[in-house]
C-alpha cells in the first residue's frame, strides 16, 4: 500500500519535515507553490509551510512507530526553533543555546524569526538526520540559501545556524548515543544502540518468567502492513528476527525538567504478576475480549495513534489552529516547545520504568495462560472474529512493540501533551478532524474501514482517552497499564509548561 505524504511531521509538530525520496511530482509542485507564496513578513513557517494534512508517512530513516527516536529528534528541532527566535523576543532566553538579544526593531515583522527558525531546522536535520536532505529543497523554494553557514549572531541566518548547531551538539552528548560510541565503544559505532547492558530474562523461544518481557520472533518489519511498492529494506520475505529492547538506555537520556526519573513514583503492575493467577488471567481475558470485539473505528484509531507521526503529531497543529487568533508566531513556537518537552521528558521517565519493571506483553501472557487451547479473538487481517484460534497463534492487531509493556508510552505521552497544551492555551480545546477513506488501514488494506469515517476530537480530554484505549484495541497494552500511565504522564505537561514559561520570561539565571 502506497504511503501518502507531502511533509513528514515530527512528534507533536512538523519538526522533522522532509521531502521524501518517493514524493510525487504533483506533491513537489504543490509544495513549491505554497513555498513560493510564503510571506516572510506576515507568515508563520510552522502553520504555512510545515503543517501537512496528508494521511501517511513516507518510508523514512525512522519508522512511525520508532517512538523514542522520533521524539528525540523532534524535541531537539523544536527547541532549536525556540532558541532561534528568542533573540527577537523582549525577554526570552534560549533553552539550549543562549544567543544575545537583538534590537526590538528587528522583530517588527516575522521575517527574521521565520528565517532564523528555518535555518535552525536545516542545521538540525543535517547534523542529526542527514538522510533527510529534502529539507534543502524547501529552503530553496522559499528563496533561502541552504549553503549559507554564517555564524554571525547579528543576522537571522547566523542566529538560526547557531541555534541548530547548538541543538546538534547537545544531542551528541545527552545520552541518546547518537554517534554510537557511548559506553566506551571505540570502533564500528552503533548509533542509538543500548550501552547499559540490558538483557531480557526470557528468550524468544522460552518464557522463563511469565511476568517479564519476552522478545518476540517475527518478520523483519518495523511498519504495519506490507512494504510499499518499489521500496526495500522495510520487510524481507523469509527473514525472521528476534526483538531487542529498542533504546533501552532512553531512561538515562538527559531530561530538561528533572534530573532523576526515579524520583517519580510509579507502582508495579500487580495485575500482571504471574504469582497472582486470578488477576493475571483476568488481565489476559480482557485483552482477548477486546480483540474479539474490535470495531472498524477501533482498528482505525489503533493505527492512527500507533503512527506517532500521524495521530499525536497532528493534534498540536489542530490546537494551535483552533487558537490561531490569539497566537502570534512566538506563541506557536512556544506552544510547540512546551508540547515537545512534555512528550520527550515523559518518555525518558517512562523508559526508566519500562526497564525497571520489564513487563510481559499480551502475546506472551495469553500463550502462558492458554497454551494450545482455543480462544475467541480477532483472527488476523480480513478474518474478523474467530472462535477456534490456538492461543499460541494469537496475534495483536498492531505490531507488538520492541520494548516492555509497562508503562504505556503512548498513553503517557498523550496525557503529557494534552496537559501541556491545556496549560499553555488556557483551555481544553482541540478541534481535530480527520477523514479516513475506505480501505485506509495498513493491517487490512482495501478492507477496513468499509466506509468513510469522519473522526473528530473537540477537546484534549477525549483525544487522550482514545489514545490510551487505542493501545488496548491494538492488543499491545493492558487497560490498567494505560490508565495508570496516563495519570503518570500528565505531570510532565505541567513541568514542561513551567520550564518553558521561565525561559519565555527570562527567569532562568545564567
Secondary structure, 3 states (H helix, E strand, C coil): CCCCCCCCCECCECCCCCCCCCCCHHHHHHHHHHHHCCCCCCCCHHHHHHCCCCCCCCCCCCCCCCHHHHHHHHHHHHHHHHHHHHCCCCCCCCCCCCCCCCCHHHHCCCHHHHHHHHHHHHHHHHHHCCCCCCHHHHHHHCCCCCCCCCCCCCCHHHHHHHHHHHHHHHHHCCCCCCCCCCCCCCCCCCCCCCCCCCCCCCCCCCCCCCCECCCCEEEEECCCCCCCCCCCCCEEEEEEEECCCCCCCHHHCCCCCCCCHHHCCCCCCHHHCCCCHHHHHHHHHHHHHHHHCCCHHHHHHHHHHHCCCCHHHHHHHHHHHHCHHHCCHHHHHHHHHHHHHHHHHHHHHHHHHHHHHCECCHHHHHHHHHCCCEEEEECCCCCCEEEEEEHHHCCCCCCCCCCCCCCCHHHHHHHHHHHHHHHHHCCCEEEEEEEECCCCCCCCCCCCCCCCEEEEEEEHHHHHHHHHHHHHHCCCCCHHHHHHHHHHHHHHHHHHHHHHHHHHHCCCCC
